[in-house]
Amino acid sequence: MSKEVVYEVENEEAGVIAQVITWPNIMWKYRVILHDIDAGEQVGIHKSFKHLGDAEAYADTCTM
């Protein structure tokens, strides 16, 4: 199954991008993935959610 970015928030000062991607699974539908802008790579932190609003709120807090 393909994964799609449905929400993205960036904090240039902190050097972080948080993306909410679709993650079709019985337990959850969305996953938040963090990226280090300067290193150009995914950070090993992620969290899964059943509801898009919860995933978006968590992504927002990750970039504050």
N, C-alpha and C positions, 0 to 999 in steps of 0.2 A: 504494500500500500504506500502511496506517495504521501509525503509530509509537506505541509504548506505553512509558510509564515503568515499568521493572521493578525499579529500586532507586534510592533517594535518600538522601543523607547531607548534613547541614547543619552548618556551624560559624557560629553566630550572632556570636561574637566577631570572627571574620575577615570576616564579612559575605558568606559564600559558600555556595551550594548546588551540589552535584554530582549530576547525574542520569544514570543509565544508561538509555538508551532502545533499543528494538529498532530495527534499521536493516537490513532485508532487502537483502542485496547478495551478489554472488558472492564477494567478497573478505572480508567481515566480516558479523557478525550484530548487534553492539552498538556503540553510540557513547556516549562520556561527554561530557556538555555541562555547562559551568560557568555559573552565574548569579550576578550581583552583586545581593545582597539589597537594599542601599541604593538602587542605581540602578534596580532593578526590571527589569533587562535581561540578556540573554545575553552572556556574555563571549566574545570571539572565539577562545577556546581550546577545542579538542575533539580527541578521539583515538578511533580505532576498534579493535575487538577481535573475534576469532573466538569467544572463550569468555567466558561470563558471569562466572565467577570472576575472570578477569583484569581485566575491566571494573570489577567491584566493588572490587577491590583498588586499582586506579588511582584510582577515585573517592574512596576513603578517604584516599589520600595527598594528594589535591588539597585536602582540607579540614582537614588537620592544621595 
